[in-house]
Amino acid sequence: MKKKKSLPLKTTVKNKSSLRNNSASQKLSKQKKIISDLKKVQLLLTDSEERYKKLVELSPDAIAVHSEGKFVYVNKAGLDLIGAKTGKEIVGKPVLSIVHPDSKEIVKERVKKMGEGKTMSLIEEKFIRLDGTIVDVEVAAMPLVYNGKPSIQVVARDITQRKLLETQLAETDIYYKTLVDASPEGISVIDLDGKIIFASSKLYELWALPKDYNLSGSSITDWIHPDYHNLTFRRIKKFSVPYSNFVSDEYKMRRYDKSVFWGQVTSTQIFDKDGKVKAILSLTRDITDRKKAEESLREAEYWLVQSQKVAQLGSYVLSFNTGLWTSSEILDEIFGIGKNYERSIEGWSKIIHPEQREEMLQYFENIIKNKQPFNKEYRIIRENDKIERWVFGLGEFVYNEDGSPVTMFGTIQDITERKKVQQEIIEAKNKAEKSDRLKSEFLAQMSHEIRTPINIIMNFVSLIKEEVKQDASDDLKTSYDIIDSASRRIIRTIDLILNMSEVQTGTYEPTKNLIDINKDVLDRLYNEYKNYAVRKNLDFSLKKETGDTKILLDEYSATQIFANLIDNAVKYTNNGKVEILVRRNDDKKLVVEVKDTGIGISEEFLPLLFESFAQEEHGYTRKFDGNGLGLALVKNYCEMNDARVEVHSIKGMGSAFRVIFN
């Protein structure tokens, strides 16, 4: 650093005429004394200047002097501030070279005013260090004379850290304000008199307040339903003394428009530096939806209990950690146990009927091992009255991460009455099956008894017809035909009855083979019924739209399906036509249709069409014979052959039966 020049001491010694009379020695002595005194003064001034320079150099603040716009002196703190190692790096450089562009105009203005002899107060500026970094500084300046020239002394202090702290503090304020505003709960601070000191924007929203509404100083009870004022006062009183815990309450609160909502308020205390309670901090949340849900849940629980009572359905929860289960009131009634009954696995096993106890304990062990739900009917012996009951238990398990059961929850229903009904149904079914067997045996016996004499009659009629055919009159020939037709009708009826008996008793065993439904079934039936149709002057045809007619079927039952459908078509058609159509549908399934232009079937009767003994006309006035078994057999035989039968019919216009083989 360049050493400051010493201030010159000018001495003027005037020899006055009044001293001429003094002796030369006196003159010399006085002159020496004056010179000695002046030297002392000069030494004092030099010493004072050196001490001032030391103070400036040791100052923690940066001190600099600039003259004519350039630095002429900078102390050590100034060099450190600017980032210079020696004074040579900065002395002689323009002052504005270290001033940030944002601060240059104000610096120029201050220099101008100091040229007018004014002292400048503290301001904040930005300096640019020699390495290009920017520092915030606090600067004061004053004019002075340095080395005989008008100059400006500058004192600067680095406030970068302070500015950083101020920025961080401002950011922290914004952060916490954002947190408060973003909180899903309304935040409030009240004093110990219940007056509001602070309220967040969320609280304004909860209370539906206008944004410009001033809450400060208003009472917290203005926003709480009168029914909860006493609770509010008790809470404020409780918080007036140090209390370490949070307190949460549920209040009915009022909005600005006087509407009511449910709020949950969680509060704690704010203390001053002396540990005294200063205020109360509260978080308020709208829980109206939750309260409604709780009310709905209570109502649902009520109706669940009522429905469980009606259904005799109890519920339980078993904890595997404790080995104990809890039960509903209905389950206690089903088991006949009291509140003090031991609700453990062993306690449950004691209720199980002795004949099933081992079985049920083994079952319980297996479903836990295999991670299966509980689904079992079993018998119990009620604890209180020792009465045997049937119950149906359901249960699901909750497992932990290791796959071990933690909880089991489920239901147990008293099904005693249902089991009684089931037993009665089983007994009735057994009786019905026995009755069916007896009926079938009776029908088989009656069939034999009827078929034998009818066959004898038909054989003898055939012999007689052959013997007298040359002498027989037309009336006699007609009589032969009538006897033959009536006999065949009786035999067909017997066959239908026997077939239905076999179906109902399950004694018929179908034998499926690959057959050609055209060649093996339909061609033969067509030839058999052709003469019958010709006698009725009907247009009778068999149309084949596919050559792929081989299928796996039971030939006898398949023949009976189409024999019944063709017989009905010819029987119930007095004029027009009967058509048999064989084809493959869009799904490549084999379809056989039997269509006629006969009497048709009413829409009302269609749902009953395939029931046994069902006939649209009844009594002695009916126009056509029949027993109502043919279509019932058709449906059963279709099911045996993995087929389904569909019907479309219009009364007076005819019918179409479609058999689709899967």
Buried (B, 14 or more C-beta within 10 A) or exposed (E): BEEBEEEEEEEEEEEEEEEEEEEEEEEEEEEEEEEEEBEEEBEEEEEEEEEEBEEBEEBEBBBBBBBEEBBBBBBBBBBBBBBBEEBEBBBEBEBBEBBBEEBBEBBEEBBEEBEEEEEBEEBEBBBBBBEEEEBBBBBBBBBEEBEEEEBBBBBBBBBBEEBEEEEEEEEEEEEEEEEBEEBEBBBBBBBBEBBBBBBBBBBBEBBBBEEEEEBEEBBBBEBBBEEBBEBBEEBBEEBBEEEEEEBEBBBBBBEEEEEEBBBBBBBBBBEEEEEEBBBBBBBBBBBEEEBEEEEEEEEEEEEBBEEBBEEBBBBBBBBBEEEBBEBBEBBBBBBBBEEEBEBBBEBBEBBBBEEBBEEBBEBBEEBBEEEEEBEBEBBBBBBEEEEEBBBBBBBEBEEEEEEEBBBBBBBBBBBBEBBEEEEEEEEEEEEEEEEBBEBBEEBBEEBEEBBEEBEEBBEEBEEBBEEEEEEBEEEEEEBBEEBBEBBEEBBBBBBBBBBBBBBBBEEBEEEBEEBBBBEBBBBBBBEEBBEBBEEBEBEBBBEEEEEEBBBEBBBEBBBBBBBBBBBBBBBBBEEBBBBBBBBBEEEEEBBBBBBBBBBBBEEEBBEEBBEBEBBBEEEEEEEEEBBBBBBBBBBBBBEBBEBEBEBBBEBEEBBBBBBBBE
